[in-house]
Amino acid sequence: MGLTELEPPGAAPEAAAQPPPVRARPTRGAVLAVAVPAAVMLVLGLWGLDRGTMWRDESATFQVARRSLPEMRHVLGTIDAVHGLYYLLMHAVLAVRPDEIALRLPSVAASAATAALVGALGCRLARPRVGLWAGLLYAATPFVGHYAQEGRSYALVAAGAALGTWLLVRAAEHGSYGRWAGYGAVVAGTALLHEFAVLLLAAHAVTLMLSRAPWRTWRRWGCAAAAACLLLIPLAAVSRGQSAQVSWIRTPGLREAEALVKAFAGPEQPVLGVVLALAAVAVLGPVLGPVLGPVFGRRGAAPSPSPRRGALGLAAVALPWALVPPVLLYAAAQFQPLFLDRYLLFCLAGVPLLAAAGADRILGLVPWRRTVTALGAAAVLAAFAVQLPLHERERLPTSRGDELAPVASAAGRLARPGDAVLFLPLYERRVALAYPRDFTGLHDLTLKRSPAASGTLFGEEVTTAALRDRLARLPSGSRVWVVGDTSTVGTRWFRAQRAESAKAAALEAFCREVRESAVFVRGGSVSLYVRR
């Protein structure tokens, strides 16, 4: 059977021409289905929010967003244009309070909003208990918790995608031009936060196709989608010229695909298997229901499906949302490697919606409504308990790629005002940019122009000849502190960087290393060199 049989056909054109139904007040169950997941996600997001250190990506947000608007425009012309709108939003946030808590609070709030919107979608496309379970399952997913506590744009993109999907459902039911304009504006804003979110339009197109939407809906959706794409063209043109900054991404294979499935459904095996099985029940239920109905008898009917509301069905919305953007990006990445799981966080919400709908089909055999709701919530709680060690691990300083605060702390503790500092490679200057207080009074041997003045992330450095001249002028016994990235210094990549290798050679020519003074932390080191 074709995919179009996942859900019954959408509303016929004659039905679409009828006046919209009278707006009913939300029931208590619907309110709880939205409020409870939002509250749970908010609590989980605030739990352990201060990890005590930024990592490299967060430090980029922290230092760029604190620049003046002309300085931000300067740097976005050379790098990170894809994050320009997010940096602008964070500029306003960090102007109020420039610290790590404020850096991550927008992601916490966005994740809570996403959980609420997932609950709202479950209510609108099925029933309140489906929305409640889906929203709670979204909040309990470790991958969601990871980016709910990170000072980057991905949680905000997920919130924008959820809002855009909710607006699509409403507009497809009885949408005016204003609703479709709102839908287009939200999708455009989400894509401007991260341009890969434009793939959400492909998922929505498949949703309309599976739902057999009338031509009028297609026409209005097409206008909104075209407007969103037009607004994205300038950003796409600029970011294409900056593609070298993601040249490190490898072509994805089966390992990356499997990792994405585990991120979406849950990395722990029991949770992963149950979530995928429930999602399969939601997708295949309408197809297998007539076949299995005689087996279950007249009362069960294999079990009763969730009620369908409006023009779009839950599976027709959730399945393309979870599947289409990852498949498209995976296919494109075979030619231009750009496939990272965090780029696709905005698709994850489709999985808990499917799992909740599948659970509703199975638990529909239980006659007591409150018992069914409690059983589903208890199942989500059990999934959270199984994955609790993963949630606890996400709150540790070691949960990200590196730790900048311990490196900065070591430099601040060991160095004295008047000492020199050298960063190997250049990008290790991010430690001083994230925690400038620990480097107060130290002389940067290689800095020619600051990051803000040069329109770069890490500044412009002097030539090797100028560095050798500066080292030669240091008095005998002068102390030089080298802040290095232990994961790259000495590697084949480092030796291939002529400027970095020349810096290391100049240092060795004029200074000797005091090995007993070296301090090593995860991903970084602070080493003492003394002028010969």
N, C-alpha and C positions, 0 to 999 in steps of 0.2 A: 504494500500500500504506500501511497505517496505521503510526503510530509504534510501536504495540505489536509490530511485526515486527522492530524493531531487534535484539531479543534473543529467544532461545527462552523459553517460559513458565517461570515459577519452579517451585519444588518443589511438588508436589501436596500437599494436606492429609494424605494417607496417609503420604507420605514424611516430612512435617514431624513426624509423630507418632513416628517412629522415634528411638531414642536417638542422641545426638550422637556423631559419629565420634571415635575415639581421637585425642587431640591429638598431632600429629607434631612432632618437633623441626625448627626452621627449617633449611633447607639453607644451604650457604655462599653460594650465589648470592643467596638471599633476604636474608641478613645484609648482604651488600655492597650490595644494592639499597636498603637503608635507611640504612646507615652512610655510604656514599660521598656521596650528595646532601647529607646533613646536614653532613658535613665541608666540602664545597665551599661550601655556603651560609654556613657559619660563617666560612670564610676570606674570602669575598666581603663578608660583613657587617662584618667587622673591618677590611677594607682601607679606609683613609682615613676612619675613623669620626669622627675629630676634625677637623671642617671649620673650626674656629676661630671659629664664630659660631652662635648660635641664630637661628631666624626666628620670626615672630610667634606661630605656633601652638605651637611648642616652648617659647617663653617663658611661655605660659599654663600649660602643664604644669609648668614649672619653679617658677613662683611660687605656684601654687595647691597643688601637692603638698607644698611646704615649710611650709605653714601648719599650725597645730595642728588636731586633729580637730574641736573646736567651731567654729573659723574656717572649716574646709572645709565643714562642714554648713551654716554661715551662707551662704556664697557659692553653694553648690549649690541653695539654695532660691530664688535669683534668676536664676542663669545656669549653663549648662554641666552641668546635671544628667545629661545623656546620657553624660557622661564621668566620672561620679562614681566608679564602681568602679575605673576605670583610675587616677584620681587617688589613690584609696586605696592601690592597689598601689604606685604610684610614691612615695607618702609613705614607705613602708617602705624602698624602694630608696634614695631620696635622703637618708634619715636616716643611711645608712651612708657615702655619699660624694656630696655635692651638687655635681656638675659635669656637663659636657656628655657625657662618656663614659658615666657611670652613667645619664644620662638616656636614652641610646640603646641601652644593652646589652640591656634586656628585649626590644626589637624584634628585635635580632640573634638572640637565643636563640629567640624565637618563630618567626622565619623559618626557622632551621635545623630546628626541630621540625616545621614544616609541610612542608619538603622531605623529611624522613624519613617523614612520614605519607603523602605522595604516593607515595613509593617503596613503602611498605607496602601501600597500596591497589592499586597496579599489580601487586604480587606476588600479592595475594589474589584479585584479579579476573581476572588473566591469568597472567603468568609473571614470574620475577625480572627478565628483561631489560627487560620493559615498565616495571616499577617503577623500575629504574635509569635508563632514558631519561627517564621522566616526571619523576622527582625532579631529575635534572640540568637538564632543560629549565626546570623551575620556578625553580631557582636562577639560571639564566642569563638570565632575563627582566629587562630593565632596570626595569620597573615594580615588580617585587618588590624589587629592590635599592634602589630609591628609599625605600620605606617600611620596609625592613629597617634603615635608618639614620636613622630619624626618631623623635623622642620623642613619639609619639602612639600611639593604641590600635590602629591598623589592622592591624599585623602580628600582634598578639595575637588579634584577631578572626579573622584568617585561620587561625591555628593552632587556635583553638577550632572553627571550621567544619570543618577537616580531621579533627580528632579526633572530632567528632560524626558525620561521614560514615563514618569507619572503624568507629565503634561501631554505626552503623546496619547496615552490612554484616554485622558479626559477629552482631548480635542477630537479623537477618532469617534468618540461616543456622540457628542453633539457640540462640535467645535465651531466657534465663530472665527472671523479673521483675526480678532484680537488674541484668541487662545493660540492659534497657529503662529502668530507673530511672537508671542511669549515663548513658545516652544523653540522657534528658530533662534531667538535671542539667547536662551539658556544654552542651547547646543553650541552656538558660536562662542559664547563666553567660556564654556568648558573646553572647547578646542583651543582657544587662545591660552588657557592655562597649561595645556599640553596638547600639541597638535595631533597626536595619535588618537585622541578622543574623538576625532572626526569619524573614525571607524564605527562609532555608535550609529551613524546614519545608515550604514550598510545593514546593521542588525535590525534597525527599525524598518528598513525596506523589506527585509525578509519577514518580519512580523506582519506587515500589511499584506504581503503576498499570501502567507499562510492563513490569514484571517479573511482572505477574499474581500478586501476593502473595496468599496465602490469608487468609481472614477473621481467623484468629487473629492473624496478623501485623499486619493493619490495626487490630485492636482494641487491641493493646498499644501500637502506635505512636501511635494516637489518644490514649490515656491519657497517654503521655509528652509528646506535643505540647501537649495541653490544659494539663497542669501547667506546662510552660514558659511558655505564653502567660499563664496566670494570674499567675505570678511577675512578668511584665513589665508588667502593667497599671498598677501605681503609677508606675513610671518613665515610661510612655507618657503618663499623665495630667499629670505634672509637666512633662515636656519639651514637651508641647503648649502649655502656658502660657508657655513660653520660646521659642516659634517665631520671635519677632521677630529673634533673633540670627542666623538664617539667611535673613532676608528678601532678602539681596543675591543669592541664587542665582537664575539665570534659567531660564526654561522651556527644556528641552533640545530640540534639533532634530537634523537629520542629522549636523551637524558633531560634536556630542557623542557620538552613537552610533558614528560612524566612529572617533573618538578612543579610545573604550572598546575597540573591536575591536583597534586597533593596540596599546593598552596590554596587552591579554590575550595576543595572538599574537606581538607583536614589532613595533616601529615601523619597522624597516628593511624595505624592500620584498621582497628575496629571502627573508628569514626569514618575513615575514608570509605570503607566497604559499605557501611550502612547508608551514608549520604548518597553515594552513587547508585545504590540499589533503589532508594526512595525516589531519586530523580528519574530513574528508568521507569518506575511505576507511574510517575506523573506523565511522562511522555507517551508511554505505551498503553496506559490505562484506557483511553478512548478507543484504541484499536482492539485491545484484548477483552474489553468489557463484554461485548456481545458473545464472545467465544466462551468466556469463563462464567458468564451469568448462570447457565444451567447447572454448573458444578456447585455454585454457592447457593443455588435456590433462588426463589423469587424475592425473598426479603433482602439477601445480601447483594445480589447482582454484581458481585466481584470488585470490590465493594462500591458503594454509591459514590459517584464523582462529585467533586465540589461544584456548587452552583456557578453557572456562567453568567457574568454580568456585562452588558454593553457589547461593543463591537469587537473587542479583542479578548482572546482567551489567555489564561495564565501561561500555559505551555508555549503558545505562539509568541508571547512576550519574553518569557524568561529564557527559553532555549536559544534563540538567536542572540540574545544579549550575552549569554555566557560563552557561546561557541563561535559566532561569526567573526568578531574582531580578532580573537587569538589565531584563528585559522588563517585569516587574511594576512596578519602581521607575520606569522610563521612562514607562509608561502613567500611573501615579499623578502623576508630576511634570508632566503636562500640565495638571493642575488645581491642584496644590500643589507648586511647584518645589523639589525636594529631591534632584535628580539630580547627583551628583558621582562621578567615577571612583574616588576613594579610599574611598567608602562601599561599593564593590563589590569591593574587593580579595579578599574572602573567597571569591569565585566563580571566581577566576582558575585555581585548581588543576585544574578540570575540563578546561581546554584542553590542557595538557601530557599529561594522561592520554589524551585522545582522539588527540593527535598521536602519542604513543608506540604506542598500539594500532594506528593506521594504518601506522606504520613496521614494526611487527611483521608485519602482513599482507603488506606488500610484500617485506620482507627474508626472509620465511619461505620464499621460493624458493631462498635460499642454503642448501646442505645442512650447512655447518659451523657448529655452534652458537657457538663462541667467536669465529669470524670475524664472525658476525652481530652479536653483542654489541659487539664492537669497532667495527664499522661504524656502529652507532647512536650509540655514545659519541663517535666522531669527528665525526659529523654535528652533535651538540650542541656540541662544541668549535668547529666551524666557525661555527655560529650565534653563539656567544659572541664569536668573533673579529670577525665582521662588525659586531656591536653594541658592540665594545670602546670606541669613542669615546663612546658614550652612557653606558657605565658610568663612564668617566673623568670625564665631565661631571657625573655625580651626586655625585662626591666634592669638587667645587669649592664654595667659599662662595656662588657665584652660582647654585647649583642650585635654591634655594628662592625664595620670593616676595620676601624682603628680607633684609638683613644688619643685625643689631642691634649686633654687637660693634664694627664700625668707627665707628658713630655714637657709641657710648658712649666709645670710645677717644679720639675727637676732643674730646668734652666734657671728659674727664678731663685731656687734654693742654693744653687752652686755658684752662679755667676755673681760678680761684683760690678757696680757701676764703673764704666770705663773699659770693661772687657769687650772684646770683639766677638761677633757671632757670624757664622757662615752656614747657609742652608744647602743641603745636598739631598735630593735635587732641588731645583728652584721652587717647586710647588710645596716644599716643606715650610716655606714662609707662612703657609696657612696657620701653623701653630701660633706664630706671633700675632697674626691678624685676628685670630679667634680669642687669644688671651694676651692682649698687649701689655697688661700690667706686669706680667712676669719678665718682660723684656725691656722694662724701663731702664734707661741709662746704658744700654748695650749698643755698640757701634756695628751696624750691618756692613760687612766688608764688601759685599757685591752689589748692593742696591744703587741703581742709577736714578730711576724715577719710581715713585710710589705706585702701588696698584691703581689708586684713584686717578693720579695724574696721567698715567700711561694708558688708561682704559683697558687694563688687564685684570686678571684675578690675583696674580702673584707679584706684579711689578716687573720693571725692566732692569736687567742687570748690566754691569759694566763688562767690558771686554776682558779676555784673559790677560792681556798686557797690562791693563789698568789694575786688575786684581794683583798681579805680581808686583806692580809698583807700590800698591798699598801695603802688601805684606812686607816688602823690603823696607818700608819706612817705619814699621813697627819697632819699638825698642826691644832689645834682647830681654827675654823673659816674659814678654807680653803674652797674655792668655787669649786664646781663640777657642770659642765653644762651637762645636759642629753639631747642628741639629740634623739628623739624618733619618731617612726612611730605610729601615733595615730590610724591608722586603724587596728593595730595588738596588741599593748601593752594592756594587760588586757583581751584579748580574750581567748577563749578555746585553740586556736592554740598556743598562747604565753605560757600559763600555761603548755602545753604539752612539751615545749622545756626546758629540764632540765637545760641546761647551761644558757639560758636567764632568767629563773625564779630565778636561783641561783644568777645571777648578780644583779637582782632587789632586792632580799632579802638582799644581802650583802650591797648594797647601803642604804637600809632602816635601817639596823642595825647600821651604823656608821654616817649617815647624816640625817638631817631633810630637808624637802622640803619648799622652800619659794614660796608659791603658787602665791602671788601677782606679782612675777617676771616672771611667765611663759608667753611664747609667742606661740600662736597657728596659724598655717597657714594650707592651704589645704594639708592634708595628713601627716603633720609633726608638731613637737613641739620642743621648746627649753625651758627647765625647770632648775631652779637653786636649787641646794642642798648645804647645808652648813655643814661642819664637826662639829659634836656635841662637 
